[in-house]
Amino acid sequence: MTARFARARYGEDNYLYLLVEGADAALVDPGDPEVALAVAAVHGVAPRWIIHTHGHPDHTGGSATLLARLGATVLGHGADAGWFAPDEDLAGRGELRLGGLSVRVHGAPGHTPGSVLLEWRGRLLTGDTLFWGGCGNCRNGGEPRRLAKSLLGVVGALDGALEVHPGHDYAEANLPFALELDPASVAASRRLEAVRAARRAGEEPPPSTLAEERASNPFLRLGTVDALVALRARRDGWTPR
């Protein structure tokens, strides 16, 4: 059975994802339905499932159109149902069996009450919980202490070899903050250069691994909830020099 994976940018910096296992396919956070359908067409699949990492409209806004066009089932955490209406609630579900697809679900509240991480074939789709070089803010329905606990507990327990695939490309905004905190960070410097090199070449940045994020991302380098809450507040008020 052939597995395929695709990432596509829409808007300025959003990402959606396509997971394919044989004839079975799922879209993750397809906020732009036309981009989602184009990616599916390239891979010759009609996705039967839509999975949301959280409920914010820039990630869920394409679901209604895709539901009408594909007849897909929408899955998401019920705690975010104020933003969208999932057909199936991910609350309490550790694994999804979607035809040939097997996707692990890690509840990670904080950015929103119903934020989840999705693990599939060595990849971690993090939505807006964890970004390259940073983490999500809590200004739209989130709670910083819950986010801190998710970063320490849920993310902290995961395999460092997992590739990190976030819901936005904020690397060039986040990594300068990391370097201001720790100018000697070789890991952050190397990651920023890799991202900028990809941009110069007209390519998307390569994914980092969770181990690389633990070396370069300040939000994965602190060990207490209070310290992470303080860092999130500092990042909220930070502007590049």
GUGUKE-81363 format. One record per residue (C-alpha): residue number from 0; residue in one letter; x, y, z. Coordinates in nm, 2 decimals, always signed. Last residue first. Layout:
BEGIN
{rec NUM,'A',{X,Y,Z}}
...
END
This chain:
BEGIN
{rec 240,'R',{+1.52,+4.52,+1.65}}
{rec 239,'P',{+1.24,+4.27,+1.59}}
{rec 238,'T',{+0.92,+4.34,+1.80}}
{rec 237,'W',{+0.83,+4.15,+2.11}}
{rec 236,'G',{+0.51,+4.20,+2.31}}
{rec 235,'D',{+0.36,+3.87,+2.25}}
{rec 234,'R',{+0.70,+3.70,+2.28}}
{rec 233,'R',{+0.74,+3.83,+2.63}}
{rec 232,'A',{+0.39,+3.70,+2.73}}
{rec 231,'R',{+0.48,+3.36,+2.58}}
{rec 230,'L',{+0.81,+3.36,+2.78}}
{rec 229,'A',{+0.63,+3.44,+3.10}}
{rec 228,'V',{+0.39,+3.16,+3.05}}
{rec 227,'L',{+0.68,+2.93,+2.96}}
{rec 226,'A',{+0.87,+3.02,+3.28}}
{rec 225,'D',{+0.56,+2.97,+3.50}}
{rec 224,'V',{+0.49,+2.63,+3.34}}
{rec 223,'T',{+0.84,+2.50,+3.42}}
{rec 222,'G',{+1.12,+2.33,+3.22}}
{rec 221,'L',{+1.22,+2.57,+2.95}}
{rec 220,'R',{+1.39,+2.46,+2.63}}
{rec 219,'L',{+1.08,+2.37,+2.43}}
{rec 218,'F',{+0.95,+2.72,+2.41}}
{rec 217,'P',{+1.29,+2.85,+2.32}}
{rec 216,'N',{+1.30,+2.66,+1.99}}
{rec 215,'S',{+1.65,+2.57,+1.87}}
{rec 214,'A',{+1.76,+2.25,+2.04}}
{rec 213,'R',{+1.42,+2.11,+2.13}}
{rec 212,'E',{+1.31,+2.21,+1.78}}
{rec 211,'E',{+1.59,+2.01,+1.63}}
{rec 210,'A',{+1.48,+1.71,+1.84}}
{rec 209,'L',{+1.13,+1.76,+1.72}}
{rec 208,'T',{+1.26,+1.74,+1.36}}
{rec 207,'S',{+1.26,+2.03,+1.13}}
{rec 206,'P',{+1.06,+2.04,+0.80}}
{rec 205,'P',{+1.23,+2.18,+0.49}}
{rec 204,'P',{+1.13,+2.54,+0.42}}
{rec 203,'E',{+0.93,+2.58,+0.10}}
{rec 202,'E',{+1.12,+2.66,-0.22}}
{rec 201,'G',{+1.19,+2.97,-0.42}}
{rec 200,'A',{+1.56,+2.92,-0.39}}
{rec 199,'R',{+1.60,+3.24,-0.18}}
{rec 198,'R',{+1.32,+3.11,+0.05}}
{rec 197,'A',{+1.49,+2.77,+0.09}}
{rec 196,'A',{+1.81,+2.95,+0.19}}
{rec 195,'R',{+1.62,+3.16,+0.44}}
{rec 194,'V',{+1.48,+2.85,+0.61}}
{rec 193,'A',{+1.82,+2.68,+0.62}}
{rec 192,'E',{+1.98,+3.00,+0.75}}
{rec 191,'L',{+1.72,+3.02,+1.03}}
{rec 190,'R',{+1.77,+2.66,+1.12}}
{rec 189,'R',{+2.15,+2.69,+1.14}}
{rec 188,'S',{+2.13,+3.00,+1.36}}
{rec 187,'A',{+1.87,+2.84,+1.59}}
{rec 186,'A',{+2.09,+2.53,+1.63}}
{rec 185,'V',{+2.41,+2.73,+1.68}}
{rec 184,'S',{+2.25,+2.92,+1.97}}
{rec 183,'A',{+2.51,+3.18,+2.07}}
{rec 182,'P',{+2.27,+3.48,+2.05}}
{rec 181,'D',{+2.03,+3.31,+2.30}}
{rec 180,'L',{+1.73,+3.53,+2.38}}
{rec 179,'E',{+1.78,+3.74,+2.07}}
{rec 178,'L',{+1.85,+3.43,+1.88}}
{rec 177,'A',{+1.51,+3.28,+1.97}}
{rec 176,'F',{+1.34,+3.60,+1.88}}
{rec 175,'P',{+1.52,+3.59,+1.54}}
{rec 174,'L',{+1.39,+3.24,+1.50}}
{rec 173,'N',{+1.02,+3.32,+1.54}}
{rec 172,'A',{+0.96,+3.57,+1.26}}
{rec 171,'E',{+1.16,+3.38,+0.99}}
{rec 170,'A',{+1.01,+3.05,+1.11}}
{rec 169,'Y',{+0.64,+3.16,+1.10}}
{rec 168,'D',{+0.53,+2.91,+0.84}}
{rec 167,'H',{+0.19,+2.83,+0.96}}
{rec 166,'G',{-0.01,+2.51,+1.06}}
{rec 165,'P',{+0.30,+2.33,+1.16}}
{rec 164,'H',{+0.48,+2.01,+1.02}}
{rec 163,'V',{+0.74,+1.89,+1.27}}
{rec 162,'E',{+0.92,+1.57,+1.16}}
{rec 161,'L',{+0.93,+1.31,+1.44}}
{rec 160,'A',{+1.28,+1.19,+1.54}}
{rec 159,'G',{+1.25,+1.35,+1.89}}
{rec 158,'D',{+0.99,+1.10,+1.99}}
{rec 157,'L',{+0.71,+1.26,+2.20}}
{rec 156,'A',{+0.69,+1.30,+2.58}}
{rec 155,'G',{+0.78,+1.67,+2.58}}
{rec 154,'V',{+0.51,+1.75,+2.33}}
{rec 153,'V',{+0.24,+1.62,+2.56}}
{rec 152,'G',{+0.38,+1.72,+2.90}}
{rec 151,'L',{+0.59,+2.03,+2.87}}
{rec 150,'L',{+0.43,+2.18,+2.56}}
{rec 149,'S',{+0.08,+2.08,+2.67}}
{rec 148,'K',{+0.14,+2.22,+3.02}}
{rec 147,'A',{+0.26,+2.55,+2.87}}
{rec 146,'L',{-0.05,+2.56,+2.64}}
{rec 145,'R',{-0.27,+2.51,+2.94}}
{rec 144,'R',{-0.10,+2.79,+3.13}}
{rec 143,'P',{-0.13,+3.02,+2.83}}
{rec 142,'E',{-0.50,+2.98,+2.78}}
{rec 141,'G',{-0.65,+3.01,+2.44}}
{rec 140,'G',{-0.98,+3.16,+2.30}}
{rec 139,'N',{-0.82,+3.39,+2.05}}
{rec 138,'R',{-0.52,+3.56,+2.22}}
{rec 137,'C',{-0.34,+3.24,+2.32}}
{rec 136,'N',{-0.03,+3.26,+2.10}}
{rec 135,'G',{+0.10,+2.95,+1.92}}
{rec 134,'C',{+0.45,+2.82,+1.96}}
{rec 133,'G',{+0.80,+2.91,+1.84}}
{rec 132,'G',{+1.11,+2.82,+1.63}}
{rec 131,'W',{+0.92,+2.62,+1.37}}
{rec 130,'F',{+0.57,+2.63,+1.51}}
{rec 129,'L',{+0.40,+2.43,+1.79}}
{rec 128,'T',{+0.04,+2.46,+1.90}}
{rec 127,'D',{-0.09,+2.62,+1.58}}
{rec 126,'G',{-0.15,+2.30,+1.39}}
{rec 125,'T',{+0.11,+2.05,+1.51}}
{rec 124,'L',{+0.12,+1.79,+1.24}}
{rec 123,'L',{+0.38,+1.54,+1.37}}
{rec 122,'R',{+0.54,+1.32,+1.10}}
{rec 121,'G',{+0.70,+0.98,+1.14}}
{rec 120,'R',{+0.42,+0.79,+0.96}}
{rec 119,'W',{+0.13,+0.99,+1.11}}
{rec 118,'E',{+0.10,+1.19,+1.43}}
{rec 117,'L',{-0.17,+1.45,+1.47}}
{rec 116,'L',{-0.15,+1.71,+1.74}}
{rec 115,'V',{-0.47,+1.84,+1.90}}
{rec 114,'S',{-0.62,+2.18,+1.99}}
{rec 113,'G',{-0.96,+2.17,+2.15}}
{rec 112,'P',{-0.94,+2.44,+2.42}}
{rec 111,'T',{-0.75,+2.67,+2.17}}
{rec 110,'H',{-0.38,+2.76,+2.18}}
{rec 109,'G',{-0.38,+2.58,+2.51}}
{rec 108,'P',{-0.51,+2.23,+2.46}}
{rec 107,'A',{-0.28,+1.95,+2.34}}
{rec 106,'G',{-0.48,+1.63,+2.29}}
{rec 105,'H',{-0.25,+1.38,+2.10}}
{rec 104,'V',{-0.42,+1.20,+1.81}}
{rec 103,'R',{-0.25,+0.91,+1.63}}
{rec 102,'V',{-0.34,+0.85,+1.27}}
{rec 101,'S',{-0.40,+0.52,+1.10}}
{rec 100,'L',{-0.50,+0.55,+0.73}}
{rec 99,'G',{-0.61,+0.24,+0.54}}
{rec 98,'G',{-0.98,+0.33,+0.59}}
{rec 97,'L',{-0.98,+0.60,+0.85}}
{rec 96,'R',{-0.87,+0.44,+1.17}}
{rec 95,'L',{-0.81,+0.72,+1.42}}
{rec 94,'E',{-0.61,+0.68,+1.73}}
{rec 93,'G',{-0.60,+0.84,+2.08}}
{rec 92,'R',{-0.96,+0.94,+2.09}}
{rec 91,'G',{-1.07,+1.12,+2.41}}
{rec 90,'A',{-1.22,+1.42,+2.23}}
{rec 89,'L',{-1.18,+1.38,+1.86}}
{rec 88,'D',{-1.55,+1.44,+1.79}}
{rec 87,'E',{-1.70,+1.32,+1.47}}
{rec 86,'D',{-1.92,+1.52,+1.23}}
{rec 85,'P',{-1.73,+1.83,+1.34}}
{rec 84,'A',{-1.92,+2.17,+1.36}}
{rec 83,'F',{-1.70,+2.47,+1.34}}
{rec 82,'W',{-1.59,+2.77,+1.55}}
{rec 81,'G',{-1.79,+2.70,+1.86}}
{rec 80,'A',{-1.71,+2.34,+1.81}}
{rec 79,'D',{-1.36,+2.39,+1.95}}
{rec 78,'A',{-1.42,+2.18,+2.26}}
{rec 77,'G',{-1.57,+1.92,+2.03}}
{rec 76,'H',{-1.23,+1.83,+1.89}}
{rec 75,'G',{-1.22,+1.78,+1.52}}
{rec 74,'L',{-1.33,+1.54,+1.24}}
{rec 73,'V',{-1.52,+1.63,+0.93}}
{rec 72,'T',{-1.65,+1.34,+0.71}}
{rec 71,'A',{-1.61,+1.41,+0.34}}
{rec 70,'G',{-1.90,+1.44,+0.09}}
{rec 69,'L',{-1.65,+1.56,-0.16}}
{rec 68,'R',{-1.78,+1.88,-0.31}}
{rec 67,'A',{-2.04,+1.98,-0.04}}
{rec 66,'L',{-1.80,+1.88,+0.25}}
{rec 65,'L',{-1.52,+2.05,+0.07}}
{rec 64,'T',{-1.72,+2.38,+0.06}}
{rec 63,'A',{-1.82,+2.35,+0.42}}
{rec 62,'S',{-1.47,+2.26,+0.53}}
{rec 61,'G',{-1.28,+2.55,+0.37}}
{rec 60,'G',{-1.30,+2.78,+0.67}}
{rec 59,'T',{-1.15,+2.53,+0.91}}
{rec 58,'H',{-0.79,+2.64,+0.92}}
{rec 57,'D',{-0.82,+3.02,+0.88}}
{rec 56,'P',{-1.14,+2.99,+1.08}}
{rec 55,'H',{-0.98,+2.87,+1.41}}
{rec 54,'G',{-1.11,+2.54,+1.52}}
{rec 53,'H',{-0.81,+2.32,+1.60}}
{rec 52,'T',{-0.60,+2.04,+1.45}}
{rec 51,'H',{-0.88,+1.98,+1.20}}
{rec 50,'I',{-0.93,+1.65,+1.01}}
{rec 49,'I',{-1.11,+1.63,+0.68}}
{rec 48,'W',{-1.20,+1.28,+0.57}}
{rec 47,'R',{-1.30,+1.11,+0.24}}
{rec 46,'P',{-1.03,+1.27,+0.03}}
{rec 45,'A',{-1.08,+1.22,-0.35}}
{rec 44,'V',{-0.75,+1.11,-0.48}}
{rec 43,'G',{-0.54,+1.15,-0.79}}
{rec 42,'H',{-0.23,+1.29,-0.62}}
{rec 41,'V',{-0.24,+1.61,-0.83}}
{rec 40,'A',{-0.62,+1.62,-0.79}}
{rec 39,'A',{-0.59,+1.61,-0.41}}
{rec 38,'V',{-0.35,+1.91,-0.42}}
{rec 37,'A',{-0.59,+2.10,-0.64}}
{rec 36,'L',{-0.88,+2.02,-0.42}}
{rec 35,'A',{-0.70,+2.15,-0.11}}
{rec 34,'V',{-0.59,+2.47,-0.29}}
{rec 33,'E',{-0.95,+2.53,-0.39}}
{rec 32,'P',{-1.08,+2.45,-0.05}}
{rec 31,'D',{-0.86,+2.71,+0.13}}
{rec 30,'G',{-0.86,+2.64,+0.51}}
{rec 29,'P',{-0.78,+2.27,+0.45}}
{rec 28,'D',{-0.67,+2.19,+0.81}}
{rec 27,'V',{-0.57,+1.83,+0.74}}
{rec 26,'L',{-0.70,+1.65,+0.44}}
{rec 25,'A',{-0.75,+1.28,+0.44}}
{rec 24,'A',{-0.70,+1.01,+0.18}}
{rec 23,'D',{-0.77,+0.64,+0.12}}
{rec 22,'A',{-0.69,+0.48,-0.22}}
{rec 21,'G',{-0.34,+0.36,-0.10}}
{rec 20,'E',{-0.26,+0.55,+0.21}}
{rec 19,'V',{-0.27,+0.93,+0.15}}
{rec 18,'L',{-0.23,+1.22,+0.39}}
{rec 17,'L',{-0.28,+1.57,+0.25}}
{rec 16,'Y',{-0.17,+1.87,+0.44}}
{rec 15,'L',{-0.27,+2.24,+0.47}}
{rec 14,'Y',{-0.03,+2.52,+0.55}}
{rec 13,'N',{-0.09,+2.89,+0.62}}
{rec 12,'D',{+0.17,+3.16,+0.55}}
{rec 11,'E',{+0.04,+3.42,+0.32}}
{rec 10,'G',{-0.28,+3.26,+0.20}}
{rec 9,'Y',{-0.24,+2.90,+0.11}}
{rec 8,'R',{+0.07,+2.68,+0.13}}
{rec 7,'A',{+0.06,+2.31,+0.04}}
{rec 6,'R',{+0.21,+2.01,+0.22}}
{rec 5,'A',{+0.18,+1.66,+0.07}}
{rec 4,'F',{+0.22,+1.30,+0.20}}
{rec 3,'R',{+0.20,+0.97,+0.02}}
{rec 2,'A',{+0.17,+0.62,+0.14}}
{rec 1,'T',{+0.15,+0.33,-0.11}}
{rec 0,'M',{+0.00,+0.00,+0.00}}
END
